[in-house]
Amino acid sequence: MEPNFAEITPELQKFARQSIQSYNIDPELYTRYDVKRGLRDLNGKGVLVGLTEISEVNATKIVDGKSVPADGNLYYRGYNVKDLVKGIEPESHFGYEECSYLLLFGKLPTRDELKEFCAQLSDYRTLPTSFVRDIIMKAPSPDMMNALARSVLTLYAYDEKANDITPANVLRQCLQLISLFPLLSVYGYIAYRHYHDGESLYIHKPLPELSTAETILYTLRPDGKYSALEAKLLDIALILHMEHGGGNNSTFTTHLVSSSGTDTYSVIAASLGSLKGPKHGGANIKVVQMFEAMKSEIKDWTDEEEVGNYLRALLHKEAFDKAGLIYGMGHAVYSLSDPRATIFRSFVEKLSIEKGYEKEFALYSLVERLAPQIISAERKIYKGVSPNVDFYSGFVYSMLDLPLELYTPIFAIARIAGWSAHRMEEICCGGKIMRPAYMSIASHQEYIPMDQRS
């Protein structure tokens, strides 16, 4: 009989109690020593630890010499994302590839440059021989982010220049990962669904002419079919999630691990581990689950009083997961508005009409209006609160019939472009290994011989 390494034995319980008792830092000490917990000030402003040219997150303006909250803006290489999306929308091409070029090379591509870039991504969108059979299908994981990270680490073994961190080679590796993330994510899900749930197994080979958004929908759906609006909205979602400043947890991880001089695959696997966390990339799943609970418990979705009472119950830890949170509301940086949510909203409404989700959209709109008022009345907040991008992204994915298991991997499919740009920036402009300070508050001890220990 093989040992069950996942079992929590009585002996392990004892060790755990001893371990837990050894970690006991008085919260007051963080204030006394002015420790920036979470690398943030009390008002949520991040501690400055680096410089970047890749993107800017802006949520304030200067009035009478003072910084005050303002509607949020997000810039990619100095271009407002609102303008990028607006400029891409009327065109026949998709925008994720264009914005990836912008992040990586610092300029908007010409038509010929974009065509050449997309052709390069298409050429790289091929997995090594037997990779799907030997790696993805041999040990399907119930968690798609872990499966994705495992695939990324395994690709190291297929790369003859895996440890070469010269800019040209790192760029090559990044472009390959940008191309392969949709396949690694979707194939991982299909393999798990087949072996765990007994569903039909199908592996669609990618079509060279398809964009990243189209590739996701084509390889995921059994018949490979999707509407133009579905593909367009998923493309917008990828653009809005692909980059968000150097200070977010997973992108900071990219800089941190890159600064050690390690290989690209190890860096991106670490960033995936960060993004997997429910406080980061998994937030939109919570939004969808919260709304499902809300729809089942609220009789009239249009009744402002009933909806408002449910939102108060959420804050009072009386509803859904009893965490005291209204998921999708608030952001570490944005206060009056999250520009990504603002951009998303009009597209979401169009898709809700096409897919027959008008009533659900009306409920989302009502919560969007009521929640900030209720949160402000119930709790002391240091800045404004508004819907963040997760508020609508989960709703979009549900309308696209995307499984919950792929919500965070789709975030990763988008963010790999931003991680790649930041890795290139660290490789080209870094130099020092990052090493922030921790203050020890443990008292010094005299060594005790074993026979004298109690």
Secondary structure, 3 states (H helix, E strand, C coil): CCCCCCCCCHHHHHHHHHHHHCCCCCHHHHHHCCCCHHHECCCCCECCCCCCCCEEEEEEEEECCEEEEEEEEEEECCEEHHHHHHHHCCCCCCHHHHHHHHHHHCCCCCHHHHHHHHHHHHHHCCCCCCHHHHHHCCCCCCCHHHHHHHHHHHHHHHCCCCCCCCHHHHHHHHHHHHHHHHHHHHHHHHHHHHHHHCCCCCCCCCCCCCCHHHHHHHHHCCCCCCCHHHHHHHHHHHHHHCCCCCCCHHHHHHHHHHCCCCCHHHHHHHHHHHHHCCCCCCHHHHHHHHHHHHHHHCCCCCCHHHHHHHHHHHHCCCCCCCCCCCCCECCCCCCCCCHHHHHHHHHHHHHHHHHCCHHHHHHHHHHHHHHHHHHHHHCCCCCCCCECHHHHHHHHHHHCCCCHHHHHHHHHHHHHHHHHHHHHHHHHHCCCCCCCCCCCCCCCCCCCCHHHCC
